[in-house]
Amino acid sequence: MGVAILSIMLFHQYFTSIFPFNLFHNFGYWGVDVFLLLSGMGIVNSLEKHDVCTFYKRRFMRIIPICALCGTIKYSIFLLLGDSVTPIKDGLHIGPWSIVSLDLWFIHAIIILYAISPILYLLLKKRPIITFACILLISLCNSLTLLSQIGYEWFSLYGITAWTLERLPVFTLGMWLSIEKKFNKRKILISISFLLTAFIIKIISKIDETSCFVFNCVCLILAFGTPALIQVTIYVLQRSPSKIMEFLQLCGNHSLELYLVHEFIFYILMIHYVNCNPWILLTVGFLLSFILAYLSKKATTKIIESLSKWH
């Protein structure tokens, strides 16, 4: 999770686009796939330990309080800064809905995916091949219909649906892998072939931002390559210095909080300090994101603990 959230943050930063940062602008979206695959695996573990009501309660307590706290902070800052942050409103869809962080497409997506996960779990247990085949068909139809019409204007009912369906396969794959509880060498090799295919298509298409169908196909193929990507990352990290592992674990523990706050902070810095040194802005942006993420998680934990004692 730590590597995934750092990839997403580097994808969203536009302070500098020189090498190697431009690689994240072109390929950094894989962090969302890792996020969702691991989430799918975690969801299965939760469903196997708890009944459905407890599962929904735990998901609610993990997502809604922190989304509400971070969203309220962002919206309050937005109101205090006034007209000077109008570009943020246009770029990040800031509004009253931001109070529960619904200005972010990923929050809509995980709420929907978590809501349907008990049904997906039962279907994958009973008819895994048929279920996954249907998921792939739905995703392809989505790329040819909804997504091709909506593109990157996701902030609507159709847009939310299209963007969620785009990442449904990788979430389902994570659930499937967790249910099977095995990932042998043959499957790793198949996953690597999908991973390489996704990158080759992306390079050949020259990062074609105008073709949503190409982008969706890359995401779909990359979904199958994500397990191999995770395996390779784990292999490399196991041989990395302990300090790096500790830092990535810290990032992983605060991944949701970092996701909720970082893009808003980056936008404010880019608008108000456009002439400032980009390396300073990059450093400040990351530091502020980590500080706010840490404080938000600590505050949310304290509030939940207090409410639990009160009950």
C-alpha positions, 0 to 999 in steps of 0.5 A: 500500500505504501508504494501504491499511495506514493505512486498516486501522489507522484502521478498527481504532482505537476511541480516537475515533469523531468525524468523520473517524475514523468514516468509517474505521470504516464504510468502512475495510475497503476497505484490505484490498481494495486490499491484495489487488488489488495483491498479486494483481498482484504475484503475476503478476509474480513467477510470470512471473519465477520457476518455481513452486518459487522462487515458493513459496520467496520467498512463504514467506520474505516471510511466515513469518519476519516472522509468526513474529517478530511473533507470538512478540513478541505472545504473549510480551507476552500471557503476561507481562501475564497475566490483565489481558489476558484481553479480548485473548485473547477479542477477538483469539484470542490463543493458541499459534497466535499464535506464527506470527500465525495469530490474524489472519484475513488471514494465513490468507487470504493463505497460502491465496491465495498457495498457489492462485495458480499454479493461478489464474494458469494458469486465467486465462491459458487461460480468463479469463472462465470462471474469473472467472465461477466465482470470482464464483459461488463468492463469492456461494454463500459469502455465502449459505451459509458466511458467513451462518452464521458471520458474524464468528466466523471463527476456525474451519476454516469461518470461515477458508474463508468469509472467504478466499472473501469476498476471492477475487474482488478478488485474482483481479481483481488477477491478471487485470488484471496478466495483461492488462497494460492498463486503458483509460478504458472499464474505469476508468469501469466500475470507478468505477460499481462503486465508487459502487454499493458506497458507495451500497449501504453507505449505504442499508444504514446500515452493517448489521453484522448482515447478512453477505450485504449486507456480502459483496455490498458487498465483491464490488461494491467489488472491481470498484471497487478499480482506480478507487479506486487510480487516483484515489488515485494521481492525488491522491498525485502532486499531494501534497507529497513528504514525504507521499509519502515517509511513505506509501512508508514505510508501504507498505514496512512494511505487513505488519509494521504489520498484524501488530502494530497491532491488538494494541497498540491493544487493550493501550492500550484495556484498560490506559489506558481513562481516558486521553485518546483522542488521546494513546492514538491517537498512542501507538498509532500510534507504537508500531506504527511502531516495532515494525514497523520493528524487526521488519522490520530484525531479520527482514532481518538474520536472513535475511541471516545464514542466507543467508551461513551456507548 
